[in-house]
Amino acid sequence: MVTNKKTKRQKRIVEELGFQPGLRITDLAEKLSVSAETVRRDLDELTQQGLIDRTYGGAVVRNNMQEPVLNERQNLMVDERQKIARAAVPVLTGGKHFMIGSGATTVHLARRMAYEMHNITVFTHSFGVATVLSLNPTIKVFMAPGRYYAPEGALHGSQTIRYLQNFRADWAILGASGLDLEGGSDAVIEAGEVYGAMISRSTRAMIVADHSKFDLTFAAKYSSWNEIDVLACDERPKGELARVIDAAGTSVVTYER
């Protein structure tokens, strides 16, 4: 009976990780109504079976370190992403030129920008971002060229980077698959390269990411914390991650009703 319960529990863990790029031990313990120590033992066994990879304080599903595709992520963490957008837009007030990366959270932010901001110019490689911004006729949108990557609805590659290097922006606004002690990372290596180019061509940089990304590490590291001016999120980081972010001088903003 105990073994059967453990099997079902571990199957549930893998399923949960399939819906989110990664989860913390505390989140899994709450979802499964078991202790953190039980979750740690399960994660150790699943790692030995090659089904997941352990991270600092949690785990990610072992699937070439890739996230669910954008269409799937759009239906996840909706309330959290809306809060992030509300927290981020006031910080961006006064900016005129923006570079915006791909991802579910950046689309939520772009939708909020279209509602609240006027007479701005945006350079992006994301069709989702461009589409929601186009709802505001006062916003000029420029699409970067490149190779189309369907799971993200975005363009990547050397053409994309060369195009962005022709411009300057007040802000680079980027999503993230993971936020760890070293900075921001993405599951898609080509996306990480584009984000790095956006940071290099912008006066300031902002990451928009929900708390499920905390303490997760993915293949494409695109920034250290001292390159990021603002982290907009639904919850404030805690522990060592919070200490490192603060030491780098990165401001953390959240939406307060």
N, C-alpha and C positions, 0 to 999 in steps of 0.2 A: 504493500500500500504506500509506504514511504517513497519507494522507488518510483511508483506510478505518479505520485504527486510531484516529485522532483522532475520527472520527464515532462509532465504537462507545464510545469513552471518554466523550465528551460526553453521549451518550445514557444511559450508566450514571450519570453525575453527576446528571442530571435525575431518573432513577429513584430514586437514593439520597435525593435531597431530597424526593421524594414520600413516602418512609417516615418521614422525620424533618423537623421544621419548619425545620431549618437544620443545616449542618455547617461545621466549621472546615477551613481549607485543609490543615492537618496531618492531620486525620482522612481527608479525601478522598485525599490523597497516599498514605497507608498502605493504604487500601482498594483503590486502583487500582495500587499498586506503581510509582508514578512520582514524579518530583521535585515539590516544592512550586511551583517555577517553572512547570512544565508545567501544573499545576492552575490557577495564576493566569492563564495565557494562555487556558486553556479557559473559565474563569469570565468573563473579559473578553469573549470571543466570544459566549458564551451570553447575557450581559447585553445585548450589542448586538443579539442576535436577539430580545430581549424575553422570554426564557424564564425568567430568574432575576433576582434583585436581589442585588448585592454588599453585604456588610456588613463591618464591621471584622473582618478575619481570616477571613472565610468567605463564605457565600452562603445565601440562602433562595429557595425556589421562588416564582415570581411567580404567585400564585393568590389574588389579593385578600388576600395576607398571612395566609392561614388555615392552621391546622394540620390534620393528619389528624383525623378524628372520634374521639371518646373510645374507642369500641369497638376501633378500630384501634390506638390508642396503648396500650391496656391490655396488648397483647401485645409491646410494645417496651420495651427497657431495664428488664426486670423485676428482674434482679439489682441493678441500680443503685438502683431505687426501693425495694427491700427494705432495702438498706443505709441509704438516706436515712431510712426510717422508724425503723430501729434507732437511728440517731444522734439523731433528733429527740425521741423519746418521753422519754428521761431529762431533757431540758431542760424539758419541760412538766410534770414531776412537781411537785405542789404546787398547780397551777392547778385551778380548779373550774369556770370558765365559759369556753367557747371558741367562736369563730366560725371556721368552716372553709369555704374556697372550693371550687370545683369543679375537676376535673382528674384525670388518671390517678395522679399522685403523691400527691395528697391522699387519694385512696381507699386507696392502700397504707398511708398513715400512719394513716388512720381505722381500718383493719383492725387495725393494731398497737395503737392506743389501746384498741380493744375488748378486746384480749387482756390488756393490761397495766394498764389504768387502771379505777378504779371510782368510783361516786358522783360523776360529773361531769355537767355540762349543756352541750349543744352546740347552737348555732344554725347552720344551714346552708341553702344553696339548691341543694345537690347531692343527687339521689336516690341516687347511688352511695355517697356518704359516709353518708347516713342509713341505707341498707340494711345496710352492714357494721357500723355502730355498734349497730344494733338487736339484734345477736347477743349483746350484753351487757345483761342486764335491769336492771343498776344504772345505766346511762347514760340520761339523759333527752335526747331529741332533738326539737328544734323546727324545723319546715320553714318557711322564708320563702315567702310567696306571690309570684306574679309570672307573667310570660309564659314558657311552656315553650319552651326551646331544645333541640330533639332531639339535634343532634350532640354536645352536652356533657351531656345528661341533667340540665339545671339550669334554674333559674328566674331570670329577669332583669327589669329594668325599675324604674319608679318605685315600684311597690308593694313590691318586694323591698327597696329602699333605705329606704323609710319604715318598714317593719317592723323592720329591723335597728337603726334609730335609736332604737327604744324600749328597747334593752337595752345593757348594758355587759358586757364580757368581759375576762378576764385576758390572753387571747391571741387574736390573729387569725392564722390559718394559711392560707397562700396558695400556689398554684402560680404558674408563670410560663411564658410562651412564650419570652421572651427576658430576659436579664440583661446590661445594658450599663453604660457608665460613668455613666449618669443614674439607673439603678435598675431596677425590675421593670416589664415590659410584657407585654401579652397580645394575642393575635391577634383575640380577640373583644372589640369595644369595650364592649359591654354588661357583659361579665364584669369588665372593668377598672373600670367604675363601681361594681360591687358590691364588689370588693376594696377600693377606696378607702374605701367606707362602713364596711367591717369594720375597717380600720385606724383610722379616726377614732373608733370606738366601743370600742376595745380598749386596754388598758394597754400591752401589748407586741405586737410583730408578728414573725412568722417566715415566711420564704419557703422552700419545699421544692422543689428543682429539681436535675436531673442536669446533668452537665458539658456536654451537647450544647446547652444553653441559653446558655452563656457567650458573650458578645460578639455576641449577636443582638438586634435591635431590631424591635419590632412596634408596631402603630398605637396601642394603648391603654396609655400609660404610667400606672401607678397608684400608684407610690411612688418617692421618691428614697431613696438608701441611708441617709440620716440618720433615716428613718422606720422602718427595719427593724432590729430588735434582733439577730436571728439568721438566718443562712443555713445551712440543712442541705442538704448535697449529698454526692455520692459521691466527688468529687475536689475538691481545693482550687483556687480560681481562681489564675491566674498573671498575671504582667506588670502592665500598667497597671490592669486590672480589679481585681486583688488589692490594689494600692496604694490605689485609690479606696475600696474596701470597708473596708479597714483604717482609712483616714483618717476615715471616717464613724462609726467606732466600732461597726460591725456585727461580731458574733462569727461565725466560721465553724466549724461542727461537721461532722465526718465519722465514719463508723463504723470503729472500729479493733478488729480481732479480738483 
